Each structure stands twice: as structure tokens, then as C-alpha cells.
Amino acid sequence: MSPSRAGFISGLAAGILSTTAVYLGWFTGGLPVVAIALWERQQRLIPLELFSFLIVRLKFAAKPLAFWGMMAGLVILQGLLGWLVVRWASRPLVRGILAWALFILVTGLPGVGPASAQLSDRAAAEGAVAAPWAVPLAIALYGLLFAIPFSVLIWLLSRRSVPPRTTGGMTRREVLSRGLVLVIAAAAGTSVARFITGTLAKVSAAAQSAFAKVTGLPPEITPNEQFYVVSKNPPGFDPVVDANKWSLQVDGLVGRPLRFTYADIKAMPSVEQVQTLECISNEVGGDLISNAHWRGVRMREVLMRAGGPSPKGVKVAFRCADGYTESIPIGDAMNPTTLLAYEMNGETLPTAHGFPLRLLIPGLFGMKNPKWITRIEVVDYDFQGYWEAAGWSDEAVVKTMSKFVTTSRFYPPGEIGLGGVAYGGDRGVIGVEYSTDDGKTWQKGEVKPALGPFTWVLWAAVWTPSQPGEYALKVRARDGVGIMQIAKATRTLPDGASGYHTLRVRVRK
């Protein structure tokens, strides 16, 4: 075997071990902060237009495919590092040191800053303090998990003296090298296979849930398990916060910085509010929109207990247990309808939806409603949050939308029931119209009264086609201030999609 080939194979084998350690969060308390940091770096490198396209087209499968593609790429990258090492160095000790240094250079440097922030945010959520050297030390250890097995394997595969082979057998060198590869692969394979199986099951369940919701009118209140879930994190890496260790720090330009426990928050006067959330990545006719009954405390109550925001304050910034950041203007923060929620549909806020505390701001897209909040800071500058820094809208005001929920494309003659949902943010919806001739003429649909001023509405209509054939159905909504939904079709990036949801159907003879 040539030295270059041996270096690549040895790098791949060692890469499986080190990448598994990164994924499982070895040396960082089980939190895969380096994997998350590399994931976020990958998202920054992907053009925003491509990222938006993948989310819209692949939906629930987009993140698992992207994440596992990144992890596979990390293994291949370490194979290439092995190839480079054997070309640049010949002595075993030098090869090991070079492999360790290259690993840290290409893997550690892009991730050390974000990973340290991730670990610090997670520690804050659990009421602890993360040492600043914890992540650099972990990355150095990951480098050793690559360099040492690589050095052993390349030494075994590259030895010049090869004992005679017995007929049909293997040399001792081959037995040792293959055995080491099998041990490394077995250590990684079990956990990786378990995660892939779980991810595929979740993707399948989510897809089935999405299809089930569009077969008929959805319930006005979305059950917790059917409420759409979006976060910046790769699949399976959302934080799990212990309420007994968690606390909320309120500081910055306030009268007296305070720290609230979970019990402190729940002891404050509570408010109930029915509110719809829609993801800014929701395409026209998409399913990233849901409605729930929430309970929490007014944001302004929390700020006032901390002495209130300074007149110099410009924005209120939020930091979360997963490293997510967001901000809103002071005026929005002091609005009595802005809540810090800890219950959802009569139950403790689920982990996937931000336990123990999340923000709710009527009329703004989901990105402005951060989850797993650990710190609230009043600042005197234009703080840009996680997605804003990537190019998404800072205002993120919901656009009026409407859609069909039926999935049928073929109908028998006679009466046909049409229906769906419409949403106008905090403006509400006062009317829904549908067209059966591609927008040439419009008829009014029947709109069910909304459950609150910040929720979607259900709409329905009965249509009797005049004759068999193909029809282009459209729907549009008018918001509570009388403005019609935007007709021009635009993509989700950077401030949400617009356009009329259109279905093409055939009525049989």
C-alpha cells in the first residue's frame, strides 16, 4: 500500500473516533458544543438563498441531512489530513504532532469561540459557571483522539518489513491494523446508528403529522405535539434545562440588576394569551404555523422589578441556553401583550418550545420569540440577533397570509368543500376570499370568529363547479385594518414569503 493511501485510510479511521467524541460531547459534560459550533459555522458559509431554498423544499429533513453531511465531511477532512501528514513528514513522532496540530487548526479554531459561548450559555442555564479553558482543552483532547490512533495505524500500514504471508492468511500487521479499525468503527457505529434511526423516525412522524393536518380543517388550538418546531440547532441538540438550576439574569441599562429563579417567575401575576406563531421560513401554503394558549408573565413586569429600562436604552437583548440571541425595541418589550411564557395549552412549556421560559410577541415571526431564555439585557445600541446577523429581517413583522388545507387534486362532480386558515399577525383578519378561475373573480368565504386578537382564523366555503375540467383555485385574506394580502409572490428570504396560495384541481365527469 502506498504511503499516501495508507495516510488517507488511517485518517478516516481515526476521524471516525474523534468525530464520534465531538458528537457525543466527550470532555464537555455531554454537551456537543464543538459539533454545534461547527454546525453554525457551516450555516454561515452556506449562501442564505440556498439555505432558505433547502428549508422550504426539504422541510423537516433539511437539518438532519445537512448535519450528517457535515459530520461525514469532518471524517473525510481528517482522511485528507492523514494524506497530507504522510506527505509532509516521515518520522512517527513528527507525524503525530503534525496530525494533532492540523486537527486543531482546521477543526478547533473555527469552533473554539462559538463553542465556548455555547458552553457558557448552557452552564448559565443550569446555574453554574463554565471555565474559559474548558472548550480549548476539549478540542486539544479531540485532537489527540485523532492523532494517536492515526499514528498507530500509519505505522502499522507503512512498515517496510512485511513478514511472509501464509496461504489464505493475514500478516500480524494486517490483523492488528484491521482490528484497531474495527474497534474504532464499533465504538462510533452504535451511537451514530441509534441517532440516525431516531432522526429518521422523527422526520417520518413529523411528515405524517404535516400530511394529517392538511386533510381537513385543523383544530383552532394546535396540540403541543403537533405545534411546529424550528430552532437553529442540529437535530437532537436542543438544550434540556433543569428548572431547579436555571435562573434568569436581568441586567444592562436597568435600575437594579436582578436574578430570578423559576419559582420567582411563577410567583408573579400571570397572564393568559392565545397567540399564533409562524416561522419566517414558512412558504406560501406551508405548515410552519400553529396556534396555542399560553400562560406567563408580562415582560414589562420583569423589567420594572429590575428598576425599569434606562432612558438611554434602545433595545432589549435576549440570550438563550443554546447560544441563540435576539433583540426587540424597548417599546415592544414594554407592551403589555409581550409575555415571558412558561405554560403552553395548560401544560408546562415543553422542552422543544423553550422550557423553562420563552418570549412571545404578537405579530412578529417566530425568530423574534426566542426559547430557553437565560438573560435579558437592556442595551443602548442596535443589537443584532442570531438570524439578523445572517441577513434575515430585523423587524420580522408577520405578513398577512392564507392557505388551503386540502390536499386533494381530483374531485367528483357536485358540491366541494374548501377551507383553510388565514393569519394577519396582531392586525387580525376580517375577511377571506377564494377564486376558482385563477383570480379572475372572487367569492367570500365564511370566517370563523378568532379565539383572540393575535390568532389565526379558520375559513370555509362550499363550491359547486359548473362543469368538469381543470380549475386554478386561489385564496387571499384581508387584515383587520382593511389591507388585502400581498399578491406578488416573493421568497421567504429575508422578511417572509408573500403571494396567493394556489391549487390546481380537476373535477371529474
N, C-alpha and C positions, 0 to 999 in steps of 0.2 A: 504494500500500500504506500502511495506517495505521501511525503510529509504534509503537503497541503491538504490532501483528502483526510488524512488522519487528524489534522488540526480541526477541520470543519466538523467531523463526526464527534470528536471529543468535546468541542464547544457546544454542539447540540445536546449531547448527553448531560454535560454539566449544567447547561442552560435550563434543562427541564427541572433539575433540583433547585437552582437558585430562583427560577420564576415561580415554582410552587411555594417556596418560602415567602416570596414577595406577596403572592396572592393570599396566603394563609395568615400573613401578618406576624411571622416569627420575629421575635425581638422587639415588637412594638405592642405587646399586650393583646395580640389577636386582632388588632386594627390594621387593615391593609393600606396604611396611609401612602406608602410609596406607589402601590398599584393605582390608587385613586389619583395621586398627583400626576402620574404618567398619563392616566386617562384624561385628565383635564388638559394636560399639555397637548395631547392628541386632538382634543376638541378645538383647541385654539389654532392648531395647524390646518385643520380641515376648513376650506372656504365656507363662509357662512351660508352661501347659496346652496352648496352641496349638502351641508348639514341639514338645512331646512328641508331640502328635497328628500333626503333619506328618512327623516322623521315622518314626513307626510306619506311617503309611499310604503315604507316598511312598518310604520306604527310600532306595535309592541315588540316586534322582532329586531328593530333597528339597534337598540343599545346592546342586547346580548351578542348580536353578530359583530358589532364594532368592537366591543370589549374583548371577545375571544379572538378576534382578528389581531388586536393589539398584543394580547398575550402570546399568540403564536408568533407574531412578528418579533417579540422580545426574545423568544427562544432562537429564532433564525438569526437574529442580530448577534447573539452570543456564539452561534456557529461561525459567523463571519469573523468575529473577534478571534476565535481559535485559529482560523485560517491565517489571519494577519500575524498572530503571535509566532507561529512556526516559521513564517517567512522573515520575521524581523529578529528572532532570537533562536539560539540553538542549545544553550545551556539550560538544564531543567529549572534551576533556581531563578534564573533571569526570566524564563518563560512564565513561571508562576507569579512573580512580581508584576510583570508586564500585563498579564491577564487580569490581575486584581486592579491595577491602575486603570486599564482601559474600561473595565466594567464600571468603575466609579465615575469615570469621565463621561461615558455615553448614557449611563442609567441614573447615576446618583445626582449629578449636577442639575439636570432638568427637574428633578423631583424633590431636592432637599428643602427648598424654601416652601413650596406648597404643602409638602408632607409635614413639615414642622408646624405649619399653621393648622393643618388638619388635626394633628395630634393634640395641639394646644386647645383647639375648639372642643374636641372630644373630652379632654381632661376637664375643661371648664364645665361642660355639661354634667360631669359626674362629680363635681365639687373638688377636683384635685388639680394639681399643677404638673405640667409636663416639663421635664428637664430639657433645656435648649439643645443639649448634645445628644438626646435620645435618637433622633432620626439619623443624623450623620453616623452615629455608631452602628445603627442597624444596617445602613447602606454599606458600611465597611464590612460588616459580617456577611451580608448577602454576597459581597464581592469575594469573600473567602470561600463561600459555598460554591462559587463558580470556579475560582482559581485553583483550589486544591484538587477537586475531582478531575478538572481539566488536565492539570499537571500529571496526575497519576495515569490517566488514560492515555495521554500523548506519549508518556514514557513507555507504557506497555505496548502501544501500537507502533512506535517508531524505533524499537530496539533493533540494532543491526544484526545481532547474532540470533538466529532463529533455529531452535532445536529441530532435529529431523521429525517429520510428521509420520506417524504410523498410519497405515492404510485405514481410511474411513474414520480417523480420529482427528482431534484438535491438539494444538500445542498448549502447553501450560499458559503461555502468554495470552492466547486467544480465550482460553477458559476464564482466566482472571478478568480480562477486559470485558468480555461479554457478560460475565456475572455482575460486574460493577454497573454496567449499563442497565441490566435488568433490575438490579436493586433500586437504582435511581428512578427508573421509569415506574416501578411498582409503587414507590413512595409518592410519586406525583399522580399516578393514574387514578387511584381510588378517589381522592378528593376532587380531582378535576371531573371525573366521570359523574360523581354524585352531583356536582354543581350543574353540569350541563344537563343532566336528566331533570333536575329540579327547575332549571330555567326553561327548558322546553315545555315542561308541564304547565308552568305559569303562563308562558306565551300562548299555549293551546287554550288554557282556561280563559285567559283574557280575550282571545279571539272569539271563543264560543260566547262569552258574556257580551261582547260587542254585537255579534250577529243576533243574539237573543233580544237585545234592546231595540233593534230596528225592524222587528217583525210586527210590531204594533206600538201603540202609544206607550211611552214609558211611564212609570209611576211619577207623580208630581214630586215626591221626595225620593231621591236615589238611595237605595240601601248602601250601607257603608262598604260592603264587599263589591258593589258594582260601581262605586264612585271612581272616576278616572284617577289614575296616579301618574304623575310626572315628577321627576327630580333630576338634578344634574348628575347624580351618582350612577356608576355602572350597576348592573343588576345584582342584587343581593348585598349591596354595600351601604344601604341607608342606615343611619345611626339608630341604635337601640338605647334609649336614655333611661337611667334609673331615677325615678322621681325623688327618691329619698336622698340622692346625692346631688341632684340638679338644683341650680339656683339661677335667678335672672338678675343680671347686673344692669342697673340703670345709671348712666353717668354721662360725662361730657359736659355740655353747657346747660347744666341744671342747678337748681338752688342747693341741693344736698344729695350727692350720690348715695344710692341705696342698693341693697341686695335683697331680693325677695325669694323666699322658698316657695315650693309648690303649695304648701299649706297656706302661706300668706296670700297667694293669688286666689285660691279658692275661698278664702275667708272674706274677700272683698265683695261688695254688692254685685250680683251677677246680672247679666242681660241676655235675653234670648233673641235670636235673629235668624230668619230664613233667608238664605243667600245662595245664588248660583255662582259657580266658578267655571271659567273657560280658559283653556290654555291658549297662549298667543300663537302656538303652532297648530291650532285647530284649523284644518282646511274647510272650505265651503262644503257643508253637508257632513262634516266629520263628527266623531264621537267623543272628542276631548272636552266635554261639557257635562256638568252634573249639578244637582241641586240638593241642599241638605239643611237641616235645622240645627243651628249651632248655639252653644252657650259659652259665655266668657265674661270678661270684664272690659270696660271701656279703656281704650288706650290712654285717653286724656286723664283718667283717674290715676293710672300708674304714674304718668309723668308729673301730675300735680302732687302726688305723695312724695316725689323726689324734688319738690320745690318748684316744679314747673320749668319749662324751657326758657332760656335766656332770650332777651330781645335780639341778641346777635345771632341766634340760631337760624339756620337756613333749611336744614333737613334733619330728619331722624333716621339714623342708620341702624341696621339690624345685622347681627352676626349670629350664625347658627352652628349647631353641633357638627354639621357635615362640612363646615367651611364656607357655606353659601353666605353671600352678602346681598343686601338690598337696601333701598332708601326710599323715603317718601317726603314730600314737603311738610313743614311744620303744620300748615293749615289742615292737611289731610289727617295728620296724626291727632290733632285736637278735635276733629269732627266726632260727635257723639256716636256715629254709626261705625266708627273704626274700632274693631274689637281684637282682644287677645283671647283666642278661643281655647278651651280645654275639654269641651264635650262636643260630640257630633251625633245627631239623631238619638239623643238620650243616653248615649254610651260614652265612656271615657274615650277621649280622642285616640283613634288608632295610631299605632307607630307609623304606618305608611302615610298618614295625614298630618304628622308633625308632633306627636306626643313628646313632651307634655304641653307644649304651648305653640300656637301658630297665630299669624296675623290674618285678619280679614278686613279688606277694604272694598266696599261695594263699588261696582262699576269699573274696576281695573282688572286686567288679565291676571291669571294665576301666578305669573312670575313675581308680581308685586305683593303676593300673600305668602311670605316665607314660612317655612316649617322648622321645628326643633330650635326655636329661638333661645339663645343663651345671654345675649347682651343687646341693650338698646342704648344708643349713644346720640346725643344731640350735637350736631356739628355746624360750623359756620361756613361751609363750602359746599360745592355741588358734588356730593359723594356719588360715585358711580358704582352700582352693584355688579354682581357676577355677570348677568346676561347683558346689561347695558354696556359694560366694558367690551363685550364681544360684538356689539353692533346692533343689539335689539333696542327698541324704543324705550326711552326713559319715562315717558308719560304713560304708555301702555293702557290707554283708555279703550274699553271694550267697544267694538263696532256692532251696530245692530245686525243681527243675523236671524235666519230662519231656515228650516230644513224639513224635508220629508223623512219619515222614519220607516216607510215601507221599502222592502227590497224586491218586491215582485216586478217583473218586466213584462208579464203576459197576463191578460185578464179576459174572462168570458164576457159576453155582451150583458148589458143590464147595469144596475147601479154599482158604482165602485166607491169604496170609502177611502178617502185620502186624509192624511193627518201628519202631525209632527210637532216640533217645538219652535219657539221664537224667543229671542232674548235681546234686550236693549240696555243691559247694564243697569245703572241706577236711574236711568231715564224711563224704564218700563216699556211696555208695548201696548198700544191702543188698538191695533188692527193688523190682520194678516190677510193677504190676497193671494190667490193662486191663478195660474193660467194653464189652459190645456192646448194652446195653439202657439207655443214658443214666444209668449209675451205680447202677442198682438192685442188680445183682450184679457181683462182680468175680472175675477169674481171674488166676492168677500167670503172668507172662511169664518166659521164660528170660533170665537176665542173664549176659553175658559178663564174665569177670574184668577188672577195671580194670587199666590199664597202670601205675597208680601211685595213691597216696593222694589226689592232687589233680586227678584227671581225671574226665571223663565215662565212662559205660559204654554199651555197645550192648545193646539188648534186642530180643527177637523172640518171636513166638508164631504158632501156626497155628490159625486159626478156621474152623470149618465151620458156616455158617448153617443154622438148622433149616428155613427156608423163604424163598422170595423176598420182597422187600419192602424198606422203608427201615429203617435202623439208625442209632442215635447211638452212636458209639464214643468212649470216653474213656480216658485213661491217667493214672496217678499213680505216684509213687515214694516210697519210704521211705528216709530218710538213714541214715548209719552209726551214729547214736545212737538210732535207732528211732523218730524222729518222722516222721509222714506229711506229705507235701507239703500246703501250704495249699490248701484247696478254694475259698475265697472269691475271686472274681475281682476284681482291682484293677488299676489302670493302672500304667504304668511309673513315673510321677512320684509321689513323689520318691525311692522306695527300691527300685524294681524291680517288675515285674508278678508277679501270682500268679494261681492258678486252674488247672483241669484243661484240657489241650488236648482239644478236641472235634472230631470229624469226623462229618459226616452222609453216609452212603453208601447206595447202592441195589444190591441183589442181584437180577439179572435171572432170569427163569424159564428 
